[in-house]
């Protein structure tokens, strides 16, 4: 017997969470961890085990004045779009970051 893969385990845990909580949100950064979970969510949707609206995908973009501080946000959004997701983007002004940039 072959042990379950990381992706199989990830999908299993996501299904357990969906069964436990009425609404889930993935804080998507575009990094390795959240991108992996995003791929697991896409598989579960394709397998018809969850629907598109079961897990909300959100992405934070931080700004300091007119400067976007989340440098990789465009690549992250493009990757999510390539999987068929359109993350809800929250833009957050970081006053401390703005002071540090001056």
C-alpha positions as CSV (number, residue, x, y, z in Angstrom):
1,X,0.0,0.0,0.0
2,X,1.3,3.4,-1.1
3,X,1.0,6.2,1.5
4,X,-1.3,9.1,0.5
5,X,0.4,11.9,-1.3
6,X,0.7,15.4,0.2
7,X,-2.0,16.6,-2.3
8,X,-4.3,13.7,-1.3
9,X,-3.8,14.6,2.4
10,X,-4.4,18.3,1.7
11,X,-7.6,17.6,-0.1
12,X,-8.8,15.3,2.7
13,X,-8.1,17.9,5.3
14,X,-9.9,20.6,3.2
15,X,-13.0,18.3,3.0
16,X,-12.9,17.8,6.8
17,X,-12.8,21.6,7.3
18,X,-15.6,22.1,4.8
19,X,-17.7,19.6,6.8
20,X,-16.8,21.3,10.1
21,X,-17.2,25.0,9.3
22,X,-20.0,26.8,7.3
23,X,-17.7,29.1,5.4
24,X,-13.9,29.0,4.7
25,X,-11.6,31.7,3.5
26,X,-8.2,31.0,2.0
27,X,-5.8,33.9,2.6
28,X,-4.0,33.7,-0.7
29,X,-0.5,35.3,-1.0
30,X,0.7,33.4,-4.1
31,X,3.4,31.7,-2.0
32,X,4.1,28.0,-2.1
33,X,1.7,27.1,0.7
34,X,-1.4,29.0,-0.4
35,X,-0.7,28.1,-4.0
36,X,-0.6,24.4,-3.1
37,X,-3.9,24.8,-1.2
38,X,-5.4,26.6,-4.2
39,X,-4.4,23.7,-6.4
40,X,-6.1,21.3,-4.0
41,X,-9.3,23.4,-4.0
42,X,-9.3,23.4,-7.9
43,X,-9.0,19.6,-7.8
44,X,-11.9,19.3,-5.3
45,X,-14.1,21.6,-7.5
46,X,-13.2,19.6,-10.6
47,X,-14.0,16.3,-8.8
48,X,-17.4,17.9,-7.8
49,X,-16.7,17.4,-4.1
50,X,-17.1,21.2,-3.4
51,X,-18.5,24.1,-5.3
52,X,-16.8,27.3,-6.5
53,X,-18.3,29.3,-3.6
54,X,-17.4,26.8,-0.8
55,X,-14.1,28.5,-0.1
56,X,-13.6,32.2,-0.6
57,X,-10.2,33.1,-2.0
58,X,-8.9,36.5,-0.7
59,X,-5.6,38.3,-1.5
60,X,-4.2,41.2,0.4
61,X,-2.3,44.0,-1.3
62,X,-0.5,46.4,0.9
63,X,0.3,50.0,0.0
64,X,2.4,52.7,1.5
65,X,1.1,55.9,-0.1
66,X,1.0,55.4,-3.9
67,X,3.5,52.6,-3.7
68,X,2.3,48.9,-3.8
69,X,4.4,47.0,-1.2
70,X,3.2,43.6,-2.2
71,X,5.6,43.2,-5.1
72,X,4.5,39.8,-6.2
73,X,0.8,40.4,-6.3
74,X,0.4,40.5,-10.1
75,X,2.1,37.1,-10.5
76,X,0.0,35.6,-7.7
77,X,-3.2,36.9,-9.2
78,X,-2.2,35.6,-12.7
79,X,-1.6,32.2,-11.2
80,X,-4.9,32.1,-9.4
81,X,-6.6,33.3,-12.6
82,X,-4.9,30.4,-14.6
83,X,-6.6,28.0,-12.2
84,X,-10.0,29.7,-12.8
85,X,-10.1,31.7,-9.6
86,X,-10.6,35.5,-9.3
87,X,-9.4,36.3,-5.8
88,X,-11.2,39.0,-3.9
89,X,-8.5,41.6,-3.4
90,X,-8.3,43.7,-0.3
91,X,-6.1,46.8,-0.5
92,X,-4.7,47.9,2.8
93,X,-2.8,51.1,3.5
94,X,0.2,50.6,5.8
95,X,1.0,53.9,7.4
96,X,4.0,52.5,9.3
97,X,5.4,51.1,6.0
98,X,4.8,54.5,4.4
99,X,6.9,56.2,7.1
100,X,9.7,53.6,6.7
101,X,9.8,54.1,3.0
102,X,10.5,57.9,3.4
